[in-house]
Amino acid sequence: FEPAHAKVSKIFRYKPDYSPKNVEVAIRFTNSKTTGLGMPLPAGRVRIFKADDDGSRILLGEDRIEHTPKDEEMTLVVGNAFDIAAEERTMSQNRVTQYIEDRDMEIELRNRKETAVTVEVSKQLYGCWEILETNFEYKKKDANTVEFKIPVNASQTVVVKYKVRYTYR
């Protein structure tokens, strides 16, 4: 079909369990008529282009999608950010009892851009777990995932600290 001219929002995602050093650049939009789409999209490859100053199109990247009904939110990964760095560290592990372990974790985000960004951090935590302390708000996405949305100003480094308790039985 003809290329769509959808309005999108650019997002930065850090998934330390999948790529410990890279921050993904993605675009997010709703597959609706108001964004220039609004039709069922078949599974397959999607190429993302941006108009250059002279009107020609520049390939930003490509991603694969599953069958997507209209009016659903979509996120397409364009590539990795080269001006945002990330690193995850385990600062300490403490065996509280035979069945309980506490871990102090840090995620460092370094923004080398000249503009502020928000990095969406998605961390996998398996088994029975709970966050005991954190210096940023988080959302429990599902039984195995915790998400943070971390604002990072231009040329700034932000460290997300949290303590997670695992219960083994």
C-alpha positions in Angstrom: 0.0 0.0 0.0 1.0 3.6 -0.3 3.4 5.0 2.3 1.7 6.3 5.4 2.6 9.7 6.9 2.0 8.9 10.5 2.8 11.2 13.4 5.0 9.3 15.9 6.8 9.8 19.2 10.4 8.9 19.5 11.3 6.8 22.6 14.5 5.5 24.1 14.3 2.0 25.8 16.9 0.2 27.9 16.5 -3.5 28.4 19.6 -4.7 30.3 18.7 -8.3 30.1 18.7 -8.2 26.3 21.4 -5.7 25.5 23.5 -4.7 28.5 25.2 -1.7 26.9 22.7 -0.4 24.3 19.7 1.9 24.5 17.2 1.3 21.7 15.7 4.1 19.7 12.1 3.3 18.7 9.0 5.1 17.5 5.6 4.7 19.0 2.2 5.5 17.4 -1.3 4.2 17.2 -2.4 2.4 14.0 -5.4 4.8 13.5 -6.8 7.0 10.8 -5.8 10.2 12.7 -2.1 9.0 12.5 -2.4 8.3 8.8 -2.9 4.5 9.0 -6.1 3.0 10.5 -6.1 -0.4 8.7 -5.2 -4.0 9.7 -1.5 -4.4 9.1 -0.1 -7.9 8.1 2.9 -9.4 9.8 6.2 -8.6 8.1 8.9 -6.1 7.6 8.2 -2.4 8.1 10.7 0.2 6.8 10.8 3.6 8.5 11.7 6.7 6.4 12.1 10.3 7.3 11.9 13.3 4.9 15.2 15.0 4.3 15.5 18.8 3.9 15.3 18.5 0.2 12.2 16.3 0.3 13.9 13.0 -0.4 13.4 10.1 2.0 16.1 8.8 4.3 15.9 5.2 5.6 15.9 5.3 9.4 15.6 1.6 10.0 13.3 -1.4 9.8 11.6 -3.8 12.1 9.3 -6.7 12.0 5.7 -6.6 13.2 3.0 -9.2 14.0 -0.5 -8.9 12.5 -1.7 -5.6 14.0 -5.4 -4.6 14.1 -6.4 -1.0 13.5 -6.5 1.3 16.5 -3.7 -0.6 18.4 -0.5 1.0 19.7 2.7 0.0 17.9 6.3 0.4 18.8 9.0 -0.1 16.0 12.7 -0.3 16.9 14.8 1.9 14.6 18.2 1.0 16.0 20.5 1.8 18.9 21.2 5.3 20.3 24.8 6.3 19.8 24.7 9.3 22.2 23.0 7.6 25.2 24.9 5.0 27.2 23.7 2.6 29.8 25.1 0.2 32.3 23.6 -2.1 34.9 25.4 -3.2 38.1 24.7 -5.4 41.0 26.1 -3.5 44.0 25.5 -6.2 46.7 23.7 -9.5 47.3 22.7 -10.5 50.8 21.3 -13.8 51.8 18.7 -12.9 54.5 17.5 -16.4 55.2 17.8 -19.8 53.4 14.8 -18.7 51.2 15.2 -14.9 51.0 17.9 -12.9 49.1 18.2 -9.1 48.8 20.0 -7.4 45.9 21.0 -3.8 45.6 21.0 -2.8 41.9 22.1 0.3 39.9 21.3 1.3 36.4 23.4 4.2 35.1 22.1 6.3 32.2 24.4 8.8 30.5 22.9 11.3 28.1 25.5 12.8 25.7 22.8 14.5 23.6 22.3 18.3 23.7 18.6 17.7 24.6 16.8 16.1 27.5 15.4 12.6 27.0 13.3 10.1 28.9 14.6 6.5 28.9 12.2 3.7 29.5 14.0 1.0 31.5 12.5 -2.5 31.3 14.1 -5.0 33.8 13.2 -8.7 34.0 12.9 -10.0 37.6 12.1 -13.7 37.8 10.4 -15.8 40.6 8.8 -14.2 43.6 10.2 -10.7 44.0 9.3 -7.3 45.4 11.0 -3.9 45.2 11.9 -2.8 48.8 13.5 0.6 48.0 14.0 2.7 44.9 14.9 6.3 44.1 12.5 6.5 41.1 8.9 5.5 40.7 8.3 2.2 38.9 5.5 0.2 37.4 5.1 -3.6 37.7 4.2 -4.4 34.1 3.7 -8.1 34.8 4.9 -10.9 37.0 8.4 -10.7 35.6 8.9 -7.1 34.5 9.4 -3.8 36.3 9.5 -0.6 34.3 11.0 2.8 35.1 10.6 6.1 33.1 13.7 8.1 33.8 14.2 11.7 32.7 17.8 12.5 31.8 18.8 16.1 31.1 21.3 17.0 28.4 24.9 16.0 29.2 23.7 14.4 32.5 24.2 11.1 34.2 21.4 9.6 36.2 21.7 6.5 38.5 18.6 4.4 39.2 19.0 2.6 42.5 16.7 -0.1 43.7 16.7 -3.0 46.2 14.8 -6.2 45.2 13.9 -9.0 47.5 13.7 -12.5 46.0 11.9 -15.3 47.8 12.8 -18.9 46.9 10.5 -21.8 47.9 
